[in-house]
Amino acid sequence: MAEEAANSEAGTGGIMSRFVSELVGSPLNIALLGICAFLLYKIVSSNRKSAPPPPQEPELPRMKKRDFTLEQLREYDGKGQDGRVLVSVNTKVFDVTRGKRFYGPGGPYAVFAGRDASRGLALFSLTEEAIKDEFDDLSDLTTMQMESVREWEMQFTEKYDFIGRLLRPGEEPRDYTDTEDEPSSEEKKETDKKTD
């Protein structure tokens, strides 16, 4: 067994030495190797020189906190004058403008721009059918789907600016102070009761 392994290694070494000697034994082969090495160098060096980054849009000032009706939220689909994009998740409204390449026009999640994305996120669906044009209380979602919505809400909270709440029909907007980031814990409990 050991003898077979030694013969196999010697055979492999013999093949490699014959290959190398054949490769460098002819001036034509050396010239071709040089050309291949030069082309490989050009390919690698051109990949390192990346195109200049596209000009960045000026960052928009932070939006003042306020509550939105569905109609008001639709104005922020990224197609407006300032290009701002807002998305609602579980009645919270987030400014996702810095993620515009995802949520803005032409982005993979553009269907959520200026809309309540809760149902689409719960169902993992990017279709227009997953997003309602009237207030969606999410009452028909399963426990697992609501848990998914809450997880998405937490991710949006960590990544994007909280702007306000999505109002239910007939609900009055509240006044926010400049230092207030989110609704109080009592309001959160009230919102969670309404969505469960």
Contact map, one row per residue, 1 for C-alpha under 8 A:
1111100000000000000000000000000000000000000000000000000000000000000000000000000000000000000000000000000000000000000000000000000000000000000000000000000000000000000000000000000000000000000000000000
1111110000000000000000000000000000000000000000000000000000000000000000000000000000000000000000000000000000000000000000000000000000000000000000000000000000000000000000000000000000000000000000000000
1111111000000000000000000000000000000000000000000000000000000000000000000000000000000000000000000000000000000000000000000000000000000000000000000000000000000000000000000000000000000000000000000000
1111111100000000000000000000000000000000000000000000000000000000000000000000000000000000000000000000000000000000000000000000000000000000000000000000000000000000000000000000000000000000000000000000
1111111110000000000000000000000000000000000000000000000000000000000000000000000000000000000000000000000000000000000000000000000000000000000000000000000000000000000000000000000000000000000000000000
0111111111000000000000000000000000000000000000000000000000000000000000000000000000000000000000000000000000000000000000000000000000000000000000000000000000000000000000000000000000000000000000000000
0011111111100000000000000000000000000000000000000000000000000000000000000000000000000000000000000000000000000000000000000000000000000000000000000000000000000000000000000000000000000000000000000000
0001111111110000000000000000000000000000000000000000000000000000000000000000000000000000000000000000000000000000000000000000000000000000000000000000000000000000000000000000000000000000000000000000
0000111111111000000000000000000000000000000000000000000000000000000000000000000000000000000000000000000000000000000000000000000000000000000000000000000000000000000000000000000000000000000000000000
0000011111111100000000000000000000000000000000000000000000000000000000000000000000000000000000000000000000000000000000000000000000000000000000000000000000000000000000000000000000000000000000000000
0000001111111110000000000000000000000000000000000000000000000000000000000000000000000000000000000000000000000000000000000000000000000000000000000000000000000000000000000000000000000000000000000000
0000000111111111000000000000000000000000000000000000000000000000000000000000000000000000000000000000000000000000000000000000000000000000000000000000000000000000000000000000000000000000000000000000
0000000011111111100000000000000000000000000000000000000000000000000000000000000000000000000000000000000000000000000000000000000000000000000000000000000000000000000000000000000000000000000000000000
0000000001111111110000000000000000000000000000000000000000000000000000000000000000000000000000000000000000000000000000000000000000000000000000000000000000000000000000000000000000000000000000000000
0000000000111111111000000000000000000000000000000000000000000000000000000000000000000000000000000000000000000000000000000000000000000000000000000000000000000000000000000000000000000000000000000000
0000000000011111111100000000000000000000000000000000000000000000000000000000000000000000000000000000000000000000000000000000000000000000000000000000000000000000000000000000000000000000000000000000
0000000000001111111110000000000000000000000000000000000000000000000000000000000000000000000000000000000000000000000000000000000000000000000000000000000000000000000000000000000000000000000000000000
0000000000000111111111000000000000000000000000000000000000000000000000000000000000000000000000000000000000000000000000000000000000000000000000000000000000000000000000000000000000000000000000000000
0000000000000011111111100000000000000000000000000000000000000000000000000000000000000000000000000000000000000000000000000000000000000000000000000000000000000000000000000000000000000000000000000000
0000000000000001111111110000000000000000000000000000000000000000000000000000000000000000000000000000000000000000000000000000000000000000000000000000000000000000000000000000000000000000000000000000
0000000000000000111111111000000000000000000000000000000000000000000000000000000000000000000000000000000000000000000000000000000000000000000000000000000000000000000000000000000000000000000000000000
0000000000000000011111111100000000000000000000000000000000000000000000000000000000000000000000000000000000000000000000000000000000000000000000000000000000000000000000000000000000000000000000000000
0000000000000000001111111100110000000000000000000000000000000000000000000000000000000000000000000000000000000000000000000000000000000000000000000000000000000000000000000000000000000000000000000000
0000000000000000000111111110110000000000000000000000000000000000000000000000000000000000000000000000000000000000000000000000000000000000000000000000000000000000000000000000000000000000000000000000
0000000000000000000011111110110000000000000000000000000000000000000000000000000000000000000000000000000000000000000000000000000000000000000000000000000000000000000000000000000000000000000000000000
0000000000000000000001111111110000000000000000000000000000000000000000000000000000000000000000000000000000000000000000000000000000000000000000000000000000000000000000000000000000000000000000000000
0000000000000000000000011111111000000000000000000000000000000000000000000000000000000000000000000000000000000000000000000000000000000000000000000000000000000000000000000000000000000000000000000000
0000000000000000000000000111111100000000000000000000000000000000000000000000000000000000000000000000000000000000000000000000000000000000000000000000000000000000000000000000000000000000000000000000
0000000000000000000000111111111110000000000000000000000000000000000000000000000000000000000000000000000000000000000000000000000000000000000000000000000000000000000000000000000000000000000000000000
0000000000000000000000111111111111000000000000000000000000000000000000000000000000000000000000000000000000000000000000000000000000000000000000000000000000000000000000000000000000000000000000000000
0000000000000000000000000011111111100000000000000000000000000000000000000000000000000000000000000000000000000000000000000000000000000000000000000000000000000000000000000000000000000000000000000000
0000000000000000000000000001111111110000000000000000000000000000000000000000000000000000000000000000000000000000000000000000000000000000000000000000000000000000000000000000000000000000000000000000
0000000000000000000000000000111111111000000000000000000000000000000000000000000000000000000000000000000000000000000000000000000000000000000000000000000000000000000000000000000000000000000000000000
0000000000000000000000000000011111111100000000000000000000000000000000000000000000000000000000000000000000000000000000000000000000000000000000000000000000000000000000000000000000000000000000000000
0000000000000000000000000000001111111110000000000000000000000000000000000000000000000000000000000000000000000000000000000000000000000000000000000000000000000000000000000000000000000000000000000000
0000000000000000000000000000000111111111000000000000000000000000000000000000000000000000000000000000000000000000000000000000000000000000000000000000000000000000000000000000000000000000000000000000
0000000000000000000000000000000011111111100000000000000000000000000000000000000000000000000000000000000000000000000000000000000000000000000000000000000000000000000000000000000000000000000000000000
0000000000000000000000000000000001111111110000000000000000000000000000000000000000000000000000000000000000000000000000000000000000000000000000000000000000000000000000000000000000000000000000000000
0000000000000000000000000000000000111111111000000000000000000000000000000000000000000000000000000000000000000000000000000000000000000000000000000000000000000000000000000000000000000000000000000000
0000000000000000000000000000000000011111111100000000000000000000000000000000000000000000000000000000000000000000000000000000000000000000000000000000000000000000000000000000000000000000000000000000
0000000000000000000000000000000000001111111110000000000000000000000000000000000000000000000000000000000000000000000000000000000000000000000000000000000000000000000000000000000000000000000000000000
0000000000000000000000000000000000000111111111000000000000000000000000000000000000000000000000000000000000000000000000000000000000000000000000000000000000000000000000000000000000000000000000000000
0000000000000000000000000000000000000011111111100000000000000000000000000000000000000000000000000000000000000000000000000000000000000000000000000000000000000000000000000000000000000000000000000000
0000000000000000000000000000000000000001111111110000000000000000000000000000000000000000000000000000000000000000000000000000000000000000000000000000000000000000000000000000000000000000000000000000
0000000000000000000000000000000000000000111111111000000000000000000000000000000000000000000000000000000000000000000000000000000000000000000000000000000000000000000000000000000000000000000000000000
0000000000000000000000000000000000000000011111111100000000000000000000000000000000000000000000000000000000000000000000000000000000000000000000000000000000000000000000000000000000000000000000000000
0000000000000000000000000000000000000000001111111100000000000000000000000000000000000000000000000000000000000000000000000000000000000000000000000000000000000000000000000000000000000000000000000000
0000000000000000000000000000000000000000000111111100000000000000000000000000000000000000000000000000000000000000000000000000000000000000000000000000000000000000000000000000000000000000000000000000
0000000000000000000000000000000000000000000011111110000000000000000000000000000000000000000000000000000000000000000000000000000000000000000000000000000000000000000000000000000000000000000000000000
0000000000000000000000000000000000000000000001111111000000000000000000000000000000000000000000000000000000000000000000000000000000000000000000000000000000000000000000000000000000000000000000000000
0000000000000000000000000000000000000000000000001111100000000000000000000000000000000000000000000000000000000000000000000000000000000000000000000000000000000000000000000000000000000000000000000000
0000000000000000000000000000000000000000000000000111110000000000000000000000000000000000000000000000000000000000000000000000000000000000000000000000000000000000000000000000000000000000000000000000
0000000000000000000000000000000000000000000000000011111000000000000000000000000000000000000000000000000000000000000000000000000000000000000000000000000000000000000000000000000000000000000000000000
0000000000000000000000000000000000000000000000000001111100000000000000000000000000000000000000000000000000000000000000000000000000000000000000000000000000000000000000000000000000000000000000000000
0000000000000000000000000000000000000000000000000000111110000000000000000000000000000000000000000000000000000000000000000000000000000000000000000000000000000000000000000000000000000000000000000000
0000000000000000000000000000000000000000000000000000011111000000000000000000000000000000000000000000000000000000000000000000000000000000000000000000000000000000000000000000000000000000000000000000
0000000000000000000000000000000000000000000000000000001111100000000000000000000000000000000000000000000000000000000000000000000000000000000000000000000000000000000000000000000000000000000000000000
0000000000000000000000000000000000000000000000000000000111110000000000000000000000000000000000000000000000000000000000000000000000000000000000000000000000000000000000000000000000000000000000000000
0000000000000000000000000000000000000000000000000000000011111000000000000000000000000000000000000000000000000000000000000000000000000000000000000000000000000000000000000000000000000000000000000000
0000000000000000000000000000000000000000000000000000000001111100000000000000000001010000000000000000000000000000000000000000000000000000000000000000000000000000000000000000000000000000000000000000
0000000000000000000000000000000000000000000000000000000000111110000000000000000000000000000000000000000000000000000000000000000000000000000000000000000000000000000000000000000000000000000000000000
0000000000000000000000000000000000000000000000000000000000011111000000000000000000000000000000000000000000000000000000000000000000000000000000000000000000000000000000000000000000000000000000000000
0000000000000000000000000000000000000000000000000000000000001111100000000000000000000000000000100000000000000000000000000000000000000000000000000000000000000000001000000000000000000000000000000000
0000000000000000000000000000000000000000000000000000000000000111110000000000000000000000000000000000000000000000000000000000000000000000000000000000000000000000001000000000000001000000000000000000
0000000000000000000000000000000000000000000000000000000000000011111000000000000000000000000000000000000000000000000000000000000000000000000000000000000000000000011100000000000111000000000000000000
0000000000000000000000000000000000000000000000000000000000000001111100000000000000000000000000000000000000000000000000000000000000000000000000000000000000000000001110000000111100000000000000000000
0000000000000000000000000000000000000000000000000000000000000000111110000000000000000000000010000000000000000000000000000000000000000000000000000000000000000000001111100000110000000000000000000000
0000000000000000000000000000000000000000000000000000000000000000011111111000000000000000000010000000000000000000000000000000000000000000000000000000000000000000000111100000100000000000000000000000
0000000000000000000000000000000000000000000000000000000000000000001111111000000000000000000000000000000000000000000000000000000000000000000000000000000000000000000001111000000000000000000000000000
0000000000000000000000000000000000000000000000000000000000000000000111111100000000000000000000000000000000000000001100000000000000001110000000000000000000000000000001100000000000000000000000000000
0000000000000000000000000000000000000000000000000000000000000000000111111110000000000000000000000000000000000000000000000000000000000000000000000000000000000000000000000000000000000000000000000000
0000000000000000000000000000000000000000000000000000000000000000000111111111000000000000000000000000000000000000000000000000000000000000000000000000000000000000000000000000000000000000000000000000
0000000000000000000000000000000000000000000000000000000000000000000111111111100000000110000000000000000000000000011000000000000000000000000000000000000000000000000000000000000000000000000000000000
0000000000000000000000000000000000000000000000000000000000000000000001111111100000000000000000000000000000000000111000000000000000000000000000000000000000000000000000000000000000000000000000000000
0000000000000000000000000000000000000000000000000000000000000000000000111111100100000000000000000000000000000000010000000000000000000000000000000000000000000000000000000000000000000000000000000000
0000000000000000000000000000000000000000000000000000000000000000000000011111111100111100000000000000000000000000110000000000000000000000000000000000000000000000000000000000000000000000000000000000
0000000000000000000000000000000000000000000000000000000000000000000000001111111100111100000000000000000110000100111000000000000000000000000000000000000000000000000000000000000000000000000000000000
0000000000000000000000000000000000000000000000000000000000000000000000000001111101111000000000001001000110000000110000000000000000000000000000000000000000000000000000000000000000000000000000000000
0000000000000000000000000000000000000000000000000000000000000000000000000001111111110000000000000000000110000000000000000000000000000000000000000000000000000000000000000000000000000000000000000000
0000000000000000000000000000000000000000000000000000000000000000000000000011111111110000000000000000000000000000000000000000000000000000000000000000000000000000000000000000000000000000000000000000
0000000000000000000000000000000000000000000000000000000000000000000000000000001111100000000000000000000000000000000000000000000000000000000000000000000000000000000000000000000000000000000000000000
0000000000000000000000000000000000000000000000000000000000010000000000000000011111110000000000000000000000000000000000000000000000000000000000000000000000000000000000000000000000000000000000000000
0000000000000000000000000000000000000000000000000000000000000000000000000001111111111000000000001000000000000000000000000000000000000000000000000000000000000000000000000000000000000000000000000000
0000000000000000000000000000000000000000000000000000000000010000000000000001111101111100000000111000000000000000000000000000000000000000000000000000000000000000000000000000000000000000000000000000
0000000000000000000000000000000000000000000000000000000000000000000000000001110000111110000000111001001100000000110000000000000000000000000000000000000000000000000000000000000000000000000000000000
0000000000000000000000000000000000000000000000000000000000000000000000001001100000011111000011111000000000000000111000000000000000000000000000000000000000000000000000000000000000000000000000000000
0000000000000000000000000000000000000000000000000000000000000000000000001000000000001111100011110000000000000001111110000000000000000000000000000000000000000000000000000000000000000000000000000000
0000000000000000000000000000000000000000000000000000000000000000000000000000000000000111111111000000000000000000011111000000000000000000000000000000000000000000000011000000000000000000000000000000
0000000000000000000000000000000000000000000000000000000000000000000000000000000000000011111111000000000000000000000111000000000000000000000000000000100110010000000000000000000000000000000000000000
0000000000000000000000000000000000000000000000000000000000000000000000000000000000000001111100000000000000000000000101000000000000000000000000000000110010000000000000000000000000000000000000000010
0000000000000000000000000000000000000000000000000000000000000000000000000000000000000001111110000000000000000000000100000000000000000000000000000000000000000000000011100000000000000000000000100000
0000000000000000000000000000000000000000000000000000000000000000000000000000000000000001111111000000000000000000000000000000000000000000000000000000000010000000011111000000000000000000000000000000
0000000000000000000000000000000000000000000000000000000000000000001100000000000000000111101111100000000000000000000000000000000000000000000000000000000000000000011111000000000000000000000000000000
0000000000000000000000000000000000000000000000000000000000000000000000000000000000000111100111110000000000000000000000000000000000000000000000000000000000011001111100000000000000000000000000000000
0000000000000000000000000000000000000000000000000000000000000010000000000000000000011110000011111100000000000000000000000000000000000000000000000000000000000001111000000000000000000000000000000000
0000000000000000000000000000000000000000000000000000000000000000000000000000000000011110000001111111001000000000000000000000000000000000000000000000000000000001100000000000000000000000000000000000
0000000000000000000000000000000000000000000000000000000000000000000000000000010000111100000000111111001100000000000000000000000000000000000000000000000000000000000000000000000000000000000000000000
0000000000000000000000000000000000000000000000000000000000000000000000000000000000000000000000111111000000000000000000000000000000000000000000000000000000000000000000000000000000000000000000000000
0000000000000000000000000000000000000000000000000000000000000000000000000000000000000000000000011111111100000000000000000000000000000000000000000000000000000000000000000000000000000000000000000000
0000000000000000000000000000000000000000000000000000000000000000000000000000010000001000000000011111111110100000000000000000000000000000000000000000000000000000000000000000000000000000000000000000
0000000000000000000000000000000000000000000000000000000000000000000000000000000000000000000000000011111111100000000000000000000000000000000000000000000000000000000000000000000000000000000000000000
0000000000000000000000000000000000000000000000000000000000000000000000000000000000000000000000000011111100111100000000000000000000000000000000000000000000000000000000000000000000000000000000000000
0000000000000000000000000000000000000000000000000000000000000000000000000000000000001000000000011011111110111111100000000000000000000000000000000000000000000000000000000000000000000000000000000000
0000000000000000000000000000000000000000000000000000000000000000000000000000111000001000000000001011111111101100100000000000000000000000000000000000000000000000000000000000000000000000000000000000
0000000000000000000000000000000000000000000000000000000000000000000000000000111000000000000000000001101111100100000000000000000000000000000000000000000000000000000000000000000000000000000000000000
0000000000000000000000000000000000000000000000000000000000000000000000000000000000000000000000000000100111110100000000000000000000000000000000000000000000000000000000000000000000000000000000000000
0000000000000000000000000000000000000000000000000000000000000000000000000000000000000000000000000001111111111100000000000000000000000000000000000000000000000000000000000000000000000000000000000000
0000000000000000000000000000000000000000000000000000000000000000000000000000000000000000000000000000011001111110000000000000000000000000000000000000000000000000000000000000000000000000000000000000
0000000000000000000000000000000000000000000000000000000000000000000000000000000000000000000000000000011100111111100000000000010000000000000000000000000000000000000000000000000000000000000000000000
0000000000000000000000000000000000000000000000000000000000000000000000000000100000000000000000000000011111111111100000000000000000000000000000000000000000000000000000000000000000000000000000000000
0000000000000000000000000000000000000000000000000000000000000000000000000000000000000000000000000000001000011111101000000000011100000000000000000000000000000000000000000000000000000000000000000000
0000000000000000000000000000000000000000000000000000000000000000000000000000000000000010000000000000001000001111111110000000010000100000000000000000000000000000000000000000000000000000000000000000
0000000000000000000000000000000000000000000000000000000000000000000000000101110000001110000000000000001100001111111000000000000000000000000000000000000000000000000000000000000000000000000000000000
0000000000000000000000000000000000000000000000000000000000000000000000001111110000001111000000000000000000000001111100000000000000000000000000000000000000000000000000000000000000000000000000000000
0000000000000000000000000000000000000000000000000000000000000000000001001100100000000111000000000000000000000011111110000000000000100000000000000000000000000000000000000000000000000000000000000000
0000000000000000000000000000000000000000000000000000000000000000000001000000000000000011111000000000000000000001011111100000000000110000000000000000000000000000000000000000000000000000000000000000
0000000000000000000000000000000000000000000000000000000000000000000000000000000000000011100000000000000000000001001111111000000000100000000000000000000000000000000000000000000000000000000000000000
0000000000000000000000000000000000000000000000000000000000000000000000000000000000000001110000000000000000000000000111111100000000000000010000000000100000000000000000000000000000000000000000000000
0000000000000000000000000000000000000000000000000000000000000000000000000000000000000000000000000000000000000000000111111110000001100001010000000000100000000000000000000000000000000000000000000000
0000000000000000000000000000000000000000000000000000000000000000000000000000000000000000000000000000000000000000000011111111111001100000000000000000000000000000000000000000000000000000000000000000
0000000000000000000000000000000000000000000000000000000000000000000000000000000000000000000000000000000000000000000011111111100000000000000000000001100100000000000000000000000000000000000000000000
0000000000000000000000000000000000000000000000000000000000000000000000000000000000000000000000000000000000000000000001111111100000000000000000001101100000000000000000000000000000000000000000000000
0000000000000000000000000000000000000000000000000000000000000000000000000000000000000000000000000000000000000000000000111111100001000000000000001000000000000000000000000000000000000000000000000000
0000000000000000000000000000000000000000000000000000000000000000000000000000000000000000000000000000000000000000000000011111110000000000000000000000000000000000000000000000000000000000000000000000
0000000000000000000000000000000000000000000000000000000000000000000000000000000000000000000000000000000000000000000000011111111001000000000000000000000000000000000000000000000000000000000000000000
0000000000000000000000000000000000000000000000000000000000000000000000000000000000000000000000000000000000001011000000010001111101000000000000000000000000000000000000000000000000000000000000000000
0000000000000000000000000000000000000000000000000000000000000000000000000000000000000000000000000000000000000010000000010000111111100000000000000000000000000000000000000000000000000000000000000000
0000000000000000000000000000000000000000000000000000000000000000000000000000000000000000000000000000000000000010000000000000011111110000000000000000000000000000000000000000000000000000000000000000
0000000000000000000000000000000000000000000000000000000000000000000000000000000000000000000000000000000000000000000000000000001111110000000000000000000000000000000000000000000000000000000000000000
0000000000000000000000000000000000000000000000000000000000000000000000000000000000000000000000000000000000000000000000110010111111110000000000000000000000000000000000000000000000000000000000000000
0000000000000000000000000000000000000000000000000000000000000000000000000000000000000000000000000000000000000001001110110000001111111000000000000000000000000000000000000000000000000000000000000000
0000000000000000000000000000000000000000000000000000000000000000000000000000000000000000000000000000000000000000000100000000000111111111000000000000000000000000000000000000000000000000000000000000
0000000000000000000000000000000000000000000000000000000000000000000001000000000000000000000000000000000000000000000000000000000000111110000000000000000000000000000000000000000000000000000000000000
0000000000000000000000000000000000000000000000000000000000000000000001000000000000000000000000000000000000000000000000000000000000011111000000000000000000000000000000000000000000000000000000000000
0000000000000000000000000000000000000000000000000000000000000000000001000000000000000000000000000000000000000000000000000000000000011111100000000000000000000000000000011000000000000000000000000000
0000000000000000000000000000000000000000000000000000000000000000000000000000000000000000000000000000000000000000000000100000000000010111110000000000000000000000000000000000000000000000000000000000
0000000000000000000000000000000000000000000000000000000000000000000000000000000000000000000000000000000000000000000000000000000000000011111000000000000000000000000000000000000000000000000000000110
0000000000000000000000000000000000000000000000000000000000000000000000000000000000000000000000000000000000000000000001100000000000000001111110000100000000000000000000000000000000000000000000000010
0000000000000000000000000000000000000000000000000000000000000000000000000000000000000000000000000000000000000000000000000000000000000000111110000000000000000000000000000000000000000000000000000011
0000000000000000000000000000000000000000000000000000000000000000000000000000000000000000000000000000000000000000000000000000000000000000011111000000000000000000000000000000000000000000000000000000
0000000000000000000000000000000000000000000000000000000000000000000000000000000000000000000000000000000000000000000000000000000000000000011111101100000000000000000000000000000000000000000000000000
0000000000000000000000000000000000000000000000000000000000000000000000000000000000000000000000000000000000000000000000000000000000000000000111111100000000000000000000000000000000000000000000000000
0000000000000000000000000000000000000000000000000000000000000000000000000000000000000000000000000000000000000000000000000000000000000000000011111110000000000000000000000000000000000000000000000000
0000000000000000000000000000000000000000000000000000000000000000000000000000000000000000000000000000000000000000000000000000000000000000000001111111000000000000000000000000000000000000000000000000
0000000000000000000000000000000000000000000000000000000000000000000000000000000000000000000000000000000000000000000000000110000000000000000011111111100000000000000000000000000000000000000000000000
0000000000000000000000000000000000000000000000000000000000000000000000000000000000000000000000000000000000000000000000000100000000000000010011111111110000000000000000000000000000000000000000000001
0000000000000000000000000000000000000000000000000000000000000000000000000000000000000000000000000000000000000000000000000000000000000000000000111111111000000000000000000000000000000000000000000000
0000000000000000000000000000000000000000000000000000000000000000000000000000000000000000000000000000000000000000000000001100000000000000000000011111111100000000000000000000000000000000000000000000
0000000000000000000000000000000000000000000000000000000000000000000000000000000000000000110000000000000000000000000001101100000000000000000000001111111110000000000000000000000000000000000000000000
0000000000000000000000000000000000000000000000000000000000000000000000000000000000000000010000000000000000000000000000000000000000000000000000000111111111000000000000000000000000000000000000000000
0000000000000000000000000000000000000000000000000000000000000000000000000000000000000000000000000000000000000000000000000000000000000000000000000011111111100000000000000000000000000000000000000000
0000000000000000000000000000000000000000000000000000000000000000000000000000000000000000100000000000000000000000000000001000000000000000000000000001111111110000000000000000000000000000000000000000
0000000000000000000000000000000000000000000000000000000000000000000000000000000000000000110100000000000000000000000000000000000000000000000000000000111111111000000000000000000000000000000000000000
0000000000000000000000000000000000000000000000000000000000000000000000000000000000000000000000000000000000000000000000000000000000000000000000000000011111111100000000000000000000000000000000000000
0000000000000000000000000000000000000000000000000000000000000000000000000000000000000000000000000000000000000000000000000000000000000000000000000000001111111110000000000000000000000000000000000000
0000000000000000000000000000000000000000000000000000000000000000000000000000000000000000100001000000000000000000000000000000000000000000000000000000000111111111000000000000000000000000000000000000
0000000000000000000000000000000000000000000000000000000000000000000000000000000000000000000001000000000000000000000000000000000000000000000000000000000011111111110000000000000000000000000000000000
0000000000000000000000000000000000000000000000000000000000000000000000000000000000000000000000000000000000000000000000000000000000000000000000000000000001111111000000000000000000000000000000000000
0000000000000000000000000000000000000000000000000000000000000000000000000000000000000000000000000000000000000000000000000000000000000000000000000000000000111111100000000000000000000000000000000000
0000000000000000000000000000000000000000000000000000000000000000000000000000000000000000000001110000000000000000000000000000000000000000000000000000000000011111110000000000000000000000000000000000
0000000000000000000000000000000000000000000000000000000000000000000000000000000000000000000001110000000000000000000000000000000000000000000000000000000000001011111000000000000000000000000000000000
0000000000000000000000000000000000000000000000000000000000000000100000000000000000000000000111100000000000000000000000000000000000000000000000000000000000001001111100000000000000001100000000000000
0000000000000000000000000000000000000000000000000000000000000011111000000000000000000000000111100000000000000000000000000000000000000000000000000000000000000000111110000000000000000000000000000000
0000000000000000000000000000000000000000000000000000000000000000111100000000000000000000000111000000000000000000000000000000000000000000000000000000000000000000011111000000000000000100000000000000
0000000000000000000000000000000000000000000000000000000000000000011100000000000000000001001110000000000000000000000000000000000000000000000000000000000000000000001111100000000000000000000000000000
0000000000000000000000000000000000000000000000000000000000000000001111000000000000000001001110000000000000000000000000000000000000000000000000000000000000000000000111110000000000000000000000000000
0000000000000000000000000000000000000000000000000000000000000000001111000000000000000000001000000000000000000000000000000000000000000000000000000000000000000000000011111111100000000000000000000000
0000000000000000000000000000000000000000000000000000000000000000000010000000000000000000000000000000000000000000000000000000000000000010000000000000000000000000000001111110000000000000000000000000
0000000000000000000000000000000000000000000000000000000000000000000010000000000000000000000000000000000000000000000000000000000000000010000000000000000000000000000000111110000000000000000000000000
0000000000000000000000000000000000000000000000000000000000000000000000000000000000000000000000000000000000000000000000000000000000000000000000000000000000000000000000111111000000000000000000000000
0000000000000000000000000000000000000000000000000000000000000000000000000000000000000000000000000000000000000000000000000000000000000000000000000000000000000000000000111111100000000000000000000000
0000000000000000000000000000000000000000000000000000000000000000000000000000000000000000000000000000000000000000000000000000000000000000000000000000000000000000000000100111110000000000000000000000
0000000000000000000000000000000000000000000000000000000000000000011100000000000000000000000000000000000000000000000000000000000000000000000000000000000000000000000000100011111000000000000000000000
0000000000000000000000000000000000000000000000000000000000000000011000000000000000000000000000000000000000000000000000000000000000000000000000000000000000000000000000000001111100000000000000000000
0000000000000000000000000000000000000000000000000000000000000000010000000000000000000000000000000000000000000000000000000000000000000000000000000000000000000000000000000000111110000000000000000000
0000000000000000000000000000000000000000000000000000000000000000110000000000000000000000000000000000000000000000000000000000000000000000000000000000000000000000000000000000011111010000000000000000
0000000000000000000000000000000000000000000000000000000000000000100000000000000000000000000000000000000000000000000000000000000000000000000000000000000000000000000000000000001111110000000000000000
0000000000000000000000000000000000000000000000000000000000000001100000000000000000000000000000000000000000000000000000000000000000000000000000000000000000000000000000000000000111110000000000000000
0000000000000000000000000000000000000000000000000000000000000000000000000000000000000000000000000000000000000000000000000000000000000000000000000000000000000000000000000000000011111000000000000000
0000000000000000000000000000000000000000000000000000000000000000000000000000000000000000000000000000000000000000000000000000000000000000000000000000000000000000000000000000000111111110000000000000
0000000000000000000000000000000000000000000000000000000000000000000000000000000000000000000000000000000000000000000000000000000000000000000000000000000000000000010000000000000000111110000000000000
0000000000000000000000000000000000000000000000000000000000000000000000000000000000000000000000000000000000000000000000000000000000000000000000000000000000000000010100000000000000011111000000000000
0000000000000000000000000000000000000000000000000000000000000000000000000000000000000000000000000000000000000000000000000000000000000000000000000000000000000000000000000000000000011111111100000000
0000000000000000000000000000000000000000000000000000000000000000000000000000000000000000000000000000000000000000000000000000000000000000000000000000000000000000000000000000000000000111111100000000
0000000000000000000000000000000000000000000000000000000000000000000000000000000000000000000000000000000000000000000000000000000000000000000000000000000000000000000000000000000000000011111110000000
0000000000000000000000000000000000000000000000000000000000000000000000000000000000000000000000000000000000000000000000000000000000000000000000000000000000000000000000000000000000000011111111000000
0000000000000000000000000000000000000000000000000000000000000000000000000000000000000000000000000000000000000000000000000000000000000000000000000000000000000000000000000000000000000011111111100000
0000000000000000000000000000000000000000000000000000000000000000000000000000000000000000000000000000000000000000000000000000000000000000000000000000000000000000000000000000000000000011111111110000
0000000000000000000000000000000000000000000000000000000000000000000000000000000000000000000000000000000000000000000000000000000000000000000000000000000000000000000000000000000000000000111111111000
0000000000000000000000000000000000000000000000000000000000000000000000000000000000000000000000000000000000000000000000000000000000000000000000000000000000000000000000000000000000000000011111111100
0000000000000000000000000000000000000000000000000000000000000000000000000000000000000000001000000000000000000000000000000000000000000000000000000000000000000000000000000000000000000000001111111110
0000000000000000000000000000000000000000000000000000000000000000000000000000000000000000000000000000000000000000000000000000000000000000000000000000000000000000000000000000000000000000000111111111
0000000000000000000000000000000000000000000000000000000000000000000000000000000000000000000000000000000000000000000000000000000000000000000000000000000000000000000000000000000000000000000011111111
0000000000000000000000000000000000000000000000000000000000000000000000000000000000000000000000000000000000000000000000000000000000000000100000000000000000000000000000000000000000000000000001111111
0000000000000000000000000000000000000000000000000000000000000000000000000000000000000000010000000000000000000000000000000000000000000000111000000000000000000000000000000000000000000000000000111111
0000000000000000000000000000000000000000000000000000000000000000000000000000000000000000000000000000000000000000000000000000000000000000001000000100000000000000000000000000000000000000000000011111
